[in-house]
Amino acid sequence: MYIEYYKRKNIIKFIRFVIVFSILSSIVLFKIPSVFSFLAIAIWAIIITFKEIILSFFWFFYVSAHFKIWENIMIWDQNNILRWEIIYINILNVGIIWKNENWEHNWQFYTIPNYKLLVDTVKREELSIWNYKKEEIEIYFNINLYKISYLEFLEKLKEFLDQNLVKKNINNVWNYKTFIWYKYKLRFKYEKEYLIIKIAIVEKQKTILDIQNEIVLFIESCKKSSTK
């Protein structure tokens, strides 16, 4: 209801602007015919001075037709990916909320001119629970916490992941093409007294929570009883 109300409000504003502009222009042109030559120069100067506003005004029709409120978009800026969620669209600009790489809000609000959606590289990001996303899970290993050695734990972890995850192909990796023919990827690093195992997976959002829960249960089963 809010979105429909907002659309009607924008349309009413635009119609009101067109009517007022048309009436004023007609009065000037009919009452002072010599104003034509002056207007030609004035209009050109206005276009140069307010080109961004004019572009944003005309681009409003494209933006309102092709983008929706609450839609998620990505914009490339100097080799960085900026993630946004659209919260409103009006005649001159678009209101957005910045999001991190996991598409979580940080509640920083911005406005960008409509024409930026023309000159920048914009891609829609579909976040449906039926779409695939990349998720990283970190395991902190310390021999004092586990009842098996690191090598045994790593072997059991790989066996567990191989049994519970599906090998990816071109149809189920979405835009994560480097995961084709992989079930998962492992990365390792040290942090103080812990060895960190990073598990990267690509799955549908609706199944990631289940996978995370299974991995947690597996990890807890490998720990010493006193640490549970």
VENDA-V416586 format. One record per pair of residues at least 24 apart in sequence whose ideal C-beta (glycine too) atoms are under 10 Angstrom apart, sorted by the first residue. I is the first residue (numbers start at 1). GAP is how many residues later the second one is. If there is no record, write none. Layout:
i = (I/I)
gap = (GAP/GAP)
//
This chain:
i = (2/2/3/3/3/3/3/6/6/6/6/7/7/7/9/10/10/10/10/10/10/11/11/13/13/14/14/14/14/14/14/17/17/51/52/52/52/52/52/53/53/53/53/53/53/54/54/55/55/55/55/55/55/55/56/56/56/56/56/56/56/56/56/56/56/56/57/57/57/57/57/58/58/58/58/59/59/59/59/59/59/59/59/59/59/60/60/60/60/60/60/60/60/61/61/62/62/62/62/63/63/63/63/63/63/63/63/63/63/64/64/64/64/64/66/66/66/67/67/67/67/67/68/69/69/70/71/71/71/71/72/72/72/72/72/72/72/72/72/73/73/73/73/73/73/73/74/74/74/74/74/74/75/75/75/75/75/75/75/76/76/76/76/77/77/81/81/81/82/82/83/84/84/84/84/85/85/86/86/87/89/89/90/99/99/101/102/102/102/102/103/103/103/123/125/126/127/128/128/128/129/129/129/129/129/130/130/130/131/131/131/131/131/132/132/132/132/132/132/132/132/132/132/132/132/132/132/132/133/133/133/133/133/133/133/133/133/134/134/134/134/134/134/134/134/134/134/134/134/135/135/135/135/135/135/135/135/135/135/136/136/136/136/136/136/137/137/137/137/137/137/137/137/137/137/137/137/138/138/138/138/138/138/138/138/139/139/139/139/139/139/139/139/139/139/139/139/140/140/140/140/140/140/140/140/141/141/141/141/141/141/141/142/142/142/142/142/143/143/144/144/144/145/145/145/145/145/145/145/146/146/146/146/146/147/147/147/147/147/147/147/148/148/148/150/150/152/153/153/153/153/153/153/154/154/154/154/156/156/156/157/157/157/157/157/157/157/157/158/158/158/159/160/160/160/160/160/160/160/161/161/161/161/161/161/161/164/164/164/164/164/165/165/165/165/165/165/166/166/166/166/168/168/168/172/172/172/173/174/174/175/176/176/176/178/184)
gap = (67/86/65/66/67/85/86/63/82/83/84/57/62/82/81/50/54/78/79/80/81/53/80/77/78/43/46/47/50/76/77/40/74/64/40/61/62/63/64/38/39/40/60/61/62/38/61/37/58/59/60/61/63/64/34/35/36/37/38/56/57/58/59/60/61/62/34/35/56/57/58/33/56/57/60/32/33/35/54/55/56/57/58/59/60/29/30/31/32/33/34/54/55/30/53/52/53/55/56/26/27/28/30/31/51/52/53/54/55/25/26/27/30/50/51/56/58/27/47/50/55/57/56/25/26/27/53/54/55/56/24/25/27/31/51/52/53/54/55/26/44/47/49/50/51/52/25/47/48/49/50/51/37/41/42/45/46/47/48/44/45/46/47/43/44/40/42/44/28/38/42/26/28/38/41/40/42/26/31/24/25/28/24/26/28/33/31/32/33/34/24/30/102/52/50/48/78/76/77/78/75/76/77/78/79/74/75/76/43/44/73/74/75/36/39/40/41/42/43/44/47/69/70/71/72/73/75/76/41/42/43/68/69/70/71/72/75/39/40/41/42/44/45/51/66/67/68/69/74/64/65/66/67/68/70/73/74/76/77/49/51/62/63/64/65/47/60/61/62/63/64/71/74/75/78/79/82/49/51/53/56/58/59/60/61/47/55/56/57/58/59/60/76/77/79/80/83/51/52/53/54/55/56/57/79/47/53/54/55/56/78/81/50/51/52/53/85/50/52/49/80/83/49/74/77/78/79/81/82/73/76/77/78/81/74/75/76/77/78/79/80/74/75/76/45/47/70/42/44/65/66/69/70/32/34/41/43/62/65/66/27/29/40/42/58/61/62/65/25/26/28/59/54/55/57/58/59/61/62/25/38/40/50/53/54/57/46/47/50/51/54/34/36/37/38/46/49/35/36/37/41/33/34/35/30/31/32/29/28/30/27/24/25/26/24/27)
//
